[in-house]
Amino acid sequence: MLHGCIGAPLFGRKRDEGTGAVLLKESEPMNGLWIAHFNAGPAHGNGLAVFRAGEILGGDLAHTWVGTYEEEGRNLYARVRVAPYVSSQNGEPVVPDRTVTMTLQGTCTESDAALSGHADDSDVMVSIEMHKAA
């Protein structure tokens, strides 16, 4: 089970002493680019997420997604911070204060994953279906 939160160590993964790069486990089915389809109460949409070495980076047209994940066999556990963004006049992204952190769990294979859960401060259920793109 996932213990910790955003910014927590990468679940015991080791770093290369010379480069500091995270060393990957032999088999990590989630590593790669994923297309995500999500439903959260009345909100729904699509986005892209990169899963690599316990970290999640992604987003959709209106939000950024940053988080951590852990795999235990086919089980998948994740904590994801979702932050809305808007562009300022000079085109630089500005992140408003309305961020939401979600706790999710589900299952994964080499090509598909399904997660569900809720935001930490809400009872609204979130479901996400993902398909590996690369």
C-alpha positions as CSV (number, residue, x, y, z in Angstrom):
1,M,0.0,0.0,0.0
2,L,1.1,3.5,-0.7
3,H,2.5,5.3,2.3
4,G,3.6,8.9,2.2
5,C,2.6,11.9,0.0
6,I,3.7,14.1,-2.8
7,G,7.4,14.7,-2.6
8,A,8.0,11.5,-0.6
9,P,11.0,9.3,-1.4
10,L,10.5,7.1,-4.4
11,F,9.4,4.0,-2.4
12,G,12.9,2.8,-1.7
13,R,14.3,3.1,-5.2
14,K,18.0,3.7,-5.3
15,R,19.8,6.4,-7.2
16,D,22.9,6.1,-9.3
17,E,25.8,7.5,-7.2
18,G,27.4,9.2,-10.1
19,T,24.5,10.8,-11.9
20,G,21.8,10.8,-9.3
21,A,19.3,9.2,-11.7
22,V,16.6,6.9,-10.3
23,L,17.4,3.3,-11.0
24,L,14.5,1.4,-12.5
25,K,13.3,-2.0,-11.3
26,E,13.5,-4.7,-13.9
27,S,9.8,-4.9,-14.5
28,E,7.7,-1.8,-14.1
29,P,4.6,-2.0,-16.4
30,M,3.5,1.5,-15.6
31,N,6.7,3.2,-17.0
32,G,5.7,5.1,-20.1
33,L,3.2,7.6,-21.6
34,W,-0.5,7.0,-20.8
35,I,-3.7,8.4,-22.2
36,A,-6.1,9.0,-19.3
37,H,-9.9,9.2,-19.4
38,F,-11.3,10.5,-16.1
39,N,-14.6,11.1,-14.4
40,A,-15.0,13.1,-11.1
41,G,-18.6,13.7,-10.3
42,P,-19.9,16.0,-13.1
43,A,-16.4,16.7,-14.4
44,H,-14.9,14.4,-17.1
45,G,-12.1,14.6,-19.6
46,N,-8.9,13.3,-21.1
47,G,-5.3,13.9,-20.7
48,L,-1.8,12.5,-20.9
49,A,0.5,11.3,-18.1
50,V,4.0,10.1,-17.9
51,F,4.7,7.4,-15.3
52,R,8.3,6.8,-14.6
53,A,10.2,5.4,-11.6
54,G,7.4,6.1,-9.1
55,E,6.6,9.6,-10.4
56,I,3.6,10.9,-12.3
57,L,3.7,14.1,-14.5
58,G,0.8,15.0,-16.7
59,G,-2.2,17.1,-17.4
60,D,-5.2,18.0,-19.5
61,L,-6.3,21.2,-21.1
62,A,-7.0,23.0,-17.8
63,H,-4.9,21.1,-15.1
64,T,-1.5,19.8,-14.3
65,W,-1.1,16.5,-12.5
66,V,1.9,15.7,-10.3
67,G,2.2,12.7,-8.1
68,T,3.7,9.5,-7.0
69,Y,2.7,5.8,-7.5
70,E,3.6,2.4,-6.4
71,E,3.1,-1.0,-8.0
72,E,2.5,-4.3,-6.1
73,G,2.0,-6.9,-8.7
74,R,-1.1,-5.9,-10.6
75,N,-2.2,-3.5,-7.8
76,L,-1.5,0.2,-8.4
77,Y,-1.6,3.0,-5.7
78,A,-1.2,6.7,-6.4
79,R,-1.3,10.1,-4.8
80,V,-1.8,12.9,-7.3
81,R,-2.0,16.7,-6.9
82,V,-4.3,18.3,-9.5
83,A,-3.8,22.0,-10.0
84,P,-5.8,24.2,-12.4
85,Y,-3.8,26.7,-14.5
86,V,-4.4,29.8,-16.5
87,S,-2.1,31.7,-18.8
88,S,-1.0,35.2,-17.9
89,Q,-0.7,38.0,-20.5
90,N,2.9,37.0,-21.3
91,G,2.0,33.3,-21.8
92,E,3.6,32.0,-18.6
93,P,1.4,29.5,-16.7
94,V,0.1,30.7,-13.4
95,V,-1.2,28.1,-10.9
96,P,-4.2,29.3,-8.8
97,D,-4.6,28.2,-5.2
98,R,-7.3,25.6,-5.9
99,T,-5.3,22.4,-5.9
100,V,-6.8,19.0,-5.0
101,T,-4.8,16.0,-3.8
102,M,-6.3,12.6,-4.6
103,T,-5.7,9.1,-3.3
104,L,-6.3,6.4,-5.9
105,Q,-6.0,2.7,-6.1
106,G,-6.6,0.1,-8.8
107,T,-5.1,-2.4,-11.1
108,C,-2.7,-2.3,-14.1
109,T,-1.3,-4.5,-16.9
110,E,1.3,-3.7,-19.5
111,S,-1.2,-1.8,-21.6
112,D,-4.2,-0.8,-19.4
113,A,-4.9,0.5,-16.0
114,A,-8.0,1.5,-13.9
115,L,-7.9,3.6,-10.8
116,S,-10.6,5.0,-8.5
117,G,-10.7,7.0,-5.3
118,H,-11.5,10.5,-4.1
119,A,-10.0,13.9,-3.3
120,D,-8.7,14.1,0.3
121,D,-11.3,16.7,1.3
122,S,-14.3,15.4,-0.8
123,D,-16.6,12.4,-1.1
124,V,-16.8,12.8,-4.9
125,M,-15.6,9.6,-6.5
126,V,-12.9,9.8,-9.1
127,S,-12.4,7.0,-11.7
128,I,-9.6,6.9,-14.3
129,E,-9.1,4.5,-17.2
130,M,-5.7,4.6,-18.9
131,H,-4.3,3.1,-22.0
132,K,-0.5,3.0,-22.7
133,A,0.5,5.1,-25.7
134,A,4.2,4.6,-25.6
